[in-house]
Amino acid sequence: MCLALTLWTTPLIAQKSPKGIDVQINPENPLQLRIKLRSFAQVQTTIYKSELPWGLSDSIILVAVTPSGEYLEQSVVAGDPSPEKITLHPNESLSGDINLTRAFKTLEKTIHNTEINLFWAYRSPKELNLPHWSGGWILIPRQEP
């Protein structure tokens, strides 16, 4: 049996996002993630802003890997959770960005040599009525210097 595989090149590749969260490359800045989070709570709910994926560096797990299997070193960003809260209505969405050049020390240098596989995982607050964990993969294409 012969199996043929055809590959198409696309500027950005990502898997389908899980329920309630959409993670994509920001079209205006290919080194930023644009995250859209939707509340599936049946009633108005309040959460800490630091629980949002872009709220604190510890709010979302990010792992960047080259095709050869080398991990990009993450930047250590100290931060304390803010006591500030945000209220969301049922089905309300919020969007925010994560600057990947701040998250990974060598991303700007590495992306000029090779594409990057970016894996992400987010543990949502139970108040949003989303899956406990969501995750995915995004291919960040090589960029010309």
Stockholm file with secondary structure:
# STOCKHOLM 1.0

chainA/1-145         MCLALTLWTTPLIAQKSPKGIDVQINPENPLQLRIKLRSFAQVQTTIYKSELPWGLSDSIILVAVTPSGEYLEQSVVAGDPSPEKITLHPNESLSGDINLTRAFKTLEKTIHNTEINLFWAYRSPKELNLPHWSGGWILIPRQEP
#=GR chainA/1-145 SS CCCCCCCCCCSCEECCCCTTEEEEEETTEEEEEEEEEECCCSSCEEEEGGGSTTTSGGGEEEEEECTTSCBCCBCCCCCCCCSCEEEECTTCEEEEEEEHHHHBTTHHHHTTTSCEEEEEEEECCGGGCCCSEEEEEEEECCCCC
#=GC SS_cons         CCCCCCCCCCSCEECCCCTTEEEEEETTEEEEEEEEEECCCSSCEEEEGGGSTTTSGGGEEEEEECTTSCBCCBCCCCCCCCSCEEEECTTCEEEEEEEHHHHBTTHHHHTTTSCEEEEEEEECCGGGCCCSEEEEEEEECCCCC
//
